[in-house]
Amino acid sequence: MPTAIGYAFDGAAELWADAGFTRASTCPVIAELPPGRAFKPPMVARAFVKASRSMQWVRTNDALVLRDEDGVHEVRWDQVAGVMRGQGDEPTVVFGLNGCAIPLGAAMFRGADQLLGELKDRVPADLWFDEPNDLD
C-alpha cells in the first residue's frame, strides 16, 4: 500500500521501519496560531520540560490547533478522520484527514477536560475508537 499512513509513538517507530515504512511527516504546518481559545501546559511542566514551553493548543470555531516544536498543526472540525480515546494517563488523539494527529490529555494542559467534552459534542460517535490492545 504505497499511500498507507501509520502513526507510532517515538519508542515504537522502529517497528514501522522494520516493516518497510519510511518515517515522514504528513502533517502540513500553518504559518501561525489563529485567534481562539488558548490552552497551555501547566506551569510546572513549562518550568521543567523544555518542549512544553513552546506548546499551546487553540480551539477555534473551525479547528483544533497545536503549536509544538515542529510547528503549528491544524485539524479542522469538519475534517476529523477519527478520535482515539485515551486510556489511563494516555492522551486522546484527534486524527485529521490532512495527516495531522493532535494529542489531548488532562495532564498536558489546563482546561483539557473542557476541551475533551467539547470534542465529544463536535465529533460524531462513529468516529471514536479505542486504542487496539494488541497489534500482533
C-alpha positions as CSV (number, residue, x, y, z in Angstrom):
1,M,0.0,0.0,0.0
2,P,2.1,2.9,-1.2
3,T,-0.1,5.5,0.4
4,A,-0.7,3.9,3.8
5,I,-0.1,6.2,6.8
6,G,0.9,4.7,10.2
7,Y,1.1,6.5,13.5
8,A,3.6,5.5,16.2
9,F,4.9,6.7,19.5
10,D,8.6,7.6,19.3
11,G,9.5,4.3,21.0
12,A,7.6,2.2,18.5
13,A,8.8,3.8,15.3
14,E,11.3,1.1,14.7
15,L,8.5,-1.4,14.3
16,W,7.3,0.5,11.3
17,A,10.8,0.8,9.8
18,D,11.2,-3.0,10.2
19,A,8.0,-3.4,8.2
20,G,9.5,-1.3,5.3
21,F,7.8,2.1,6.1
22,T,9.8,5.3,6.0
23,R,9.4,8.0,8.6
24,A,7.9,11.2,7.2
25,S,5.6,13.9,8.5
26,T,2.3,14.0,6.6
27,C,1.0,16.9,8.7
28,P,1.3,20.3,7.0
29,V,2.2,23.2,9.2
30,I,0.4,26.5,9.1
31,A,2.2,29.9,9.5
32,E,0.9,31.0,12.9
33,L,-1.6,30.2,15.7
34,P,-5.0,31.5,14.8
35,P,-7.1,33.6,17.3
36,G,-9.2,31.5,19.5
37,R,-9.5,30.0,23.0
38,A,-5.9,29.2,24.1
39,F,-4.7,26.4,26.4
40,K,-1.2,25.9,27.7
41,P,0.6,23.2,29.6
42,P,0.7,23.6,33.4
43,M,3.3,26.0,34.9
44,V,5.2,23.1,36.4
45,A,5.6,21.3,33.1
46,R,6.7,24.6,31.4
47,A,9.3,25.1,34.2
48,F,10.9,21.6,34.0
49,V,10.1,20.3,30.4
50,K,11.7,22.5,27.7
51,A,9.4,21.2,25.0
52,S,6.4,22.3,27.0
53,R,7.4,25.9,26.9
54,S,6.5,26.3,23.2
55,M,3.4,24.1,23.3
56,Q,-0.1,25.7,23.0
57,W,-3.5,24.4,21.9
58,V,-6.0,26.7,20.4
59,R,-9.7,25.9,19.8
60,T,-11.4,28.0,17.1
61,N,-14.9,27.7,15.7
62,D,-13.4,25.9,12.7
63,A,-10.5,23.9,14.1
64,L,-8.3,22.5,16.8
65,V,-4.7,23.7,16.6
66,L,-1.5,22.7,18.3
67,R,1.8,24.5,18.3
68,D,4.8,22.4,19.3
69,E,8.5,22.2,18.4
70,D,7.6,21.0,14.9
71,G,5.4,24.0,14.1
72,V,1.7,24.8,14.1
73,H,-0.7,21.9,13.3
74,E,-4.4,22.2,12.5
75,V,-7.2,19.7,12.3
76,R,-10.4,21.3,11.1
77,W,-13.6,20.1,12.8
78,D,-15.2,19.1,9.5
79,Q,-12.1,17.1,8.6
80,V,-11.7,14.9,11.7
81,A,-10.9,11.4,10.5
82,G,-11.1,9.7,13.9
83,V,-10.5,10.1,17.6
84,M,-8.6,7.5,19.6
85,R,-9.8,7.6,23.2
86,G,-7.1,8.0,25.8
87,Q,-6.8,5.2,28.4
88,G,-5.5,6.0,31.9
89,D,-2.7,8.6,31.6
90,E,-2.5,8.3,27.8
91,P,-3.9,11.2,25.8
92,T,-6.9,11.2,23.5
93,V,-5.6,11.7,19.9
94,V,-7.5,13.6,17.2
95,F,-6.6,12.4,13.7
96,G,-7.2,14.8,10.7
97,L,-7.8,13.9,7.1
98,N,-4.7,16.1,6.4
99,G,-2.4,13.6,8.3
100,C,-2.1,15.6,11.5
101,A,-2.6,14.0,14.9
102,I,-3.2,16.2,17.9
103,P,-3.0,14.7,21.4
104,L,-5.3,16.0,24.2
105,G,-4.7,14.9,27.7
106,A,-5.7,16.2,31.1
107,A,-2.1,16.2,32.3
108,M,-1.0,18.0,29.1
109,F,-2.8,21.3,29.6
110,R,-5.1,23.3,31.9
111,G,-8.7,23.1,30.6
112,A,-8.2,19.8,28.8
113,D,-11.4,18.3,30.4
114,Q,-13.5,21.1,29.0
115,L,-11.9,20.7,25.5
116,L,-12.4,16.9,25.6
117,G,-16.0,17.4,26.5
118,E,-16.4,19.8,23.5
119,L,-14.7,17.3,21.3
120,K,-17.3,14.7,22.2
121,D,-20.0,17.2,21.3
122,R,-18.4,18.1,17.9
123,V,-17.2,14.7,16.6
124,P,-19.8,12.0,15.8
125,A,-19.7,8.9,18.0
126,D,-18.9,6.6,15.0
127,L,-15.5,8.3,14.6
128,W,-14.4,7.4,18.1
129,F,-12.4,4.3,18.8
130,D,-10.2,2.7,21.4
131,E,-6.5,2.1,21.0
132,P,-6.0,-1.5,19.9
133,N,-4.7,-3.7,22.7
134,D,-2.6,-6.0,20.6
135,L,-1.1,-5.1,17.2
136,D,0.2,-8.6,16.5
